[in-house]
Amino acid sequence: MCRLTLMKKILVVEDEAAIREFVVINLQRAGYDVTEADCGEKALQVYETDPTFDIAVLDIMMPGIDGISVCKELRKQNNEIGIIMLTAKTQEMDKITGLMTGADDYVTKPFSPSELVARIDAVYRRVALAQMRAKNKFKEELKSGEFILNMRNRTLLKRGELVELTQVEFQIMEYFFSNPSTALSRTDILNHVWGDDYVGEEKIVDVNIRRLRMKVEDEPSLPRHILTVWGLGYKWEA
């Protein structure tokens, strides 16, 4: 679903009214067209009615359908939407679970308006760039061994079979394919994919690499393609 638009549409899902209002006001000030939902059930109803959101901001801990379940469902329907989880400091495993199920990033409560907007802006830039490249047919294909990365359709094929990727995963693969057999540090990957002004933690790179290995490796525990460069980062081997 590629959609270029001047409006930056975002869905904010948070059951605590005060936090939701805080997030909505600051995003509106930053130029986002915000739709809000106070629970997971309502969020999915809103998305079913209007699936043209660029980004979804999801609180993890909600009664009923929680944020991780909403994340899974949104990602199942749309690989291009940016997803950011709102978490508490004590929800370390939930952060990892959210990223493993398709979230692009997380913001830990309490957060400042500037941090929140910066993180969302970074995700939005990736989404907008992906939409622009798809519309303009930027490059066509990158090939590496048994893999083909289609830059127009934003898809990855392994031995002719489609591998479902999020936008973050696709950008990491694009970076790997453009730098085969090259040791890339976590900082290199973080800056290339998340941007120089990203204010989060480098471990988000490791979580996405774990997720990619589960998708592209025959045996994720014994990777042949995405290799660890100890003390530095990772490299791609066809």
C-alpha positions in Angstrom: 0.0 0.0 0.0 2.0 3.0 -1.3 0.5 6.4 -0.7 2.3 9.7 -1.1 0.5 12.5 0.6 1.3 15.9 2.1 -0.7 14.9 5.2 1.2 12.8 7.8 -1.6 10.5 9.1 -1.0 8.9 12.5 -3.2 6.6 14.7 -2.6 7.0 18.4 -3.8 4.2 20.6 -3.6 4.8 24.4 -6.1 3.9 27.1 -5.0 6.6 29.6 -6.8 9.8 28.6 -4.2 12.2 30.0 -1.3 10.5 28.1 -3.3 10.2 24.9 -4.2 13.9 25.0 -0.6 14.8 25.7 0.6 12.7 22.7 -2.2 14.0 20.4 -1.6 17.7 21.1 2.2 17.4 20.5 1.8 15.5 17.3 -0.8 18.0 16.0 1.6 20.8 16.8 4.3 18.9 14.8 2.0 18.8 11.8 0.5 15.3 12.0 -3.1 14.5 11.2 -4.0 12.5 14.3 -6.8 10.0 14.9 -7.0 8.6 18.4 -8.4 5.4 19.9 -8.7 4.5 23.6 -8.4 0.7 23.2 -7.1 -2.0 20.8 -10.6 -3.0 19.6 -11.4 0.6 18.6 -8.0 1.0 16.9 -8.6 -2.0 14.7 -12.1 -0.8 13.8 -10.6 2.6 12.9 -7.9 1.0 10.8 -10.4 -1.2 9.0 -12.4 1.9 8.1 -9.4 3.9 7.0 -6.2 1.9 6.2 -4.2 4.9 4.9 -2.3 5.7 8.1 1.4 6.3 7.8 2.2 5.5 11.4 0.5 3.9 14.4 1.6 4.7 18.0 0.5 1.9 20.3 0.5 1.6 24.1 1.5 -1.9 25.0 -0.5 -2.3 28.2 -4.2 -1.9 27.5 -7.2 -3.8 28.7 -8.8 -6.1 26.1 -6.7 -6.3 23.0 -3.2 -5.1 24.0 -0.7 -3.1 21.9 1.3 -6.1 20.8 -1.8 -7.8 19.5 -2.7 -4.6 17.6 0.8 -4.5 16.2 0.6 -8.0 14.9 -2.7 -7.4 13.2 -1.6 -4.1 11.6 1.6 -5.6 10.4 -0.3 -8.6 9.0 -2.4 -6.2 6.9 0.3 -3.6 6.0 4.1 -4.1 5.9 4.7 -0.4 5.2 3.0 1.3 8.1 5.4 2.6 10.7 4.7 1.3 14.2 6.0 2.7 17.5 5.2 1.2 20.9 4.8 3.1 24.1 6.3 1.2 27.0 7.1 1.5 30.7 10.6 1.2 32.0 9.7 -2.2 33.6 8.4 -3.7 30.3 11.8 -4.7 28.9 10.5 -8.0 27.5 7.5 -6.4 26.1 9.8 -4.0 24.2 11.6 -6.9 22.6 8.3 -8.7 21.9 6.9 -5.6 20.2 9.9 -5.3 18.0 9.9 -9.0 17.2 6.3 -8.8 16.1 6.8 -6.0 13.7 7.2 -2.7 15.6 9.8 -0.2 14.2 10.7 1.5 17.4 9.6 2.1 21.0 9.4 5.1 23.3 9.7 4.6 27.1 7.4 6.4 29.5 7.8 9.1 30.7 9.0 10.8 27.6 9.4 14.4 26.5 7.4 15.9 23.6 10.7 16.5 21.7 11.8 12.9 22.1 8.4 11.5 21.0 8.2 13.8 18.0 11.8 13.0 17.0 11.3 9.3 17.1 8.0 9.5 15.2 9.6 11.9 12.6 12.4 9.4 12.0 9.9 6.5 11.4 7.8 8.8 9.1 10.9 9.7 7.0 11.5 6.0 6.3 7.8 5.4 5.4 7.8 8.4 3.1 11.0 7.4 1.4 9.7 3.9 0.8 6.5 5.4 -0.7 8.5 7.8 -2.9 10.8 5.1 -4.2 7.9 2.8 -5.0 6.0 5.5 -6.8 9.1 6.6 -8.8 10.3 3.0 -9.5 13.6 3.9 -7.9 16.0 1.1 -9.1 14.5 -2.2 -9.9 16.3 -5.1 -8.3 19.3 -6.0 -6.2 20.4 -9.6 -6.5 22.5 -11.6 -4.0 22.9 -15.3 -4.3 19.5 -16.9 -4.0 17.9 -13.6 -3.0 16.3 -10.9 -5.0 15.4 -7.5 -3.5 12.8 -5.7 -5.6 13.2 -2.0 -5.0 10.0 -1.0 -6.8 7.7 -3.5 -5.1 9.7 -3.4 -1.8 9.8 -7.2 -1.7 12.3 -9.9 -1.0 12.4 -13.2 -2.8 14.3 -16.3 -1.5 14.5 -19.0 -4.1 11.5 -17.4 -5.8 9.5 -17.5 -2.5 8.2 -14.2 -1.0 9.7 -13.2 2.4 7.5 -10.8 4.3 9.5 -7.8 5.5 8.7 -4.6 7.4 10.1 -1.4 6.1 12.9 -1.4 8.6 13.8 -4.9 7.7 13.7 -4.1 4.0 16.0 -1.1 4.5 18.5 -3.2 6.5 18.5 -5.8 3.7 19.0 -3.1 1.1 22.0 -1.8 3.1 23.4 -5.4 3.3 22.9 -6.0 -0.4 24.6 -2.7 -1.2 27.6 -3.6 1.0 28.1 -7.4 0.5 30.8 -9.1 2.6 31.4 -5.8 4.4 31.5 -5.6 8.2 28.9 -3.0 9.2 28.9 -1.7 12.7 25.7 -1.4 14.7 26.2 2.4 14.5 26.5 2.2 10.7 23.3 0.3 10.5 21.5 2.5 13.0 22.5 5.7 11.3 21.7 4.4 7.8 18.3 3.0 8.7 17.1 5.1 11.7 18.9 8.3 10.8 21.8 10.3 12.4 19.5 12.0 14.8 18.0 8.8 16.3 17.9 9.0 20.0 17.1 5.4 20.9 19.4 2.5 21.8 21.6 0.4 19.5 20.0 -2.8 20.7 17.1 -2.1 18.3 19.6 -3.2 15.6 20.2 -6.6 17.3 16.4 -7.2 17.7 15.8 -6.5 14.0 18.7 -8.7 13.0 17.2 -11.6 15.1 13.9 -11.0 13.3 15.6 -11.0 9.9 17.5 -14.2 10.6 14.2 -15.9 11.4 12.9 -14.9 8.0 15.9 -15.4 5.7 18.0 -18.1 7.2 17.3 -21.8 6.8 18.6 -22.3 10.3 18.4 -19.0 12.3 20.6 -20.4 15.1 23.3 -21.2 12.5 23.1 -18.3 10.1 24.9 -18.4 6.8 23.9 -15.0 5.4 23.6 -12.5 8.2 26.8 -13.1 10.1 27.9 -11.6 13.4 31.2 -9.6 13.4 32.1 -9.9 17.1 32.7 -6.6 18.8 31.4 -4.6 15.8 28.2 -5.6 14.2 27.1 -7.7 11.2 27.9 -8.5 7.6 26.0 -10.1 4.7 27.2 -13.1 2.8 25.3 -14.5 -0.2 
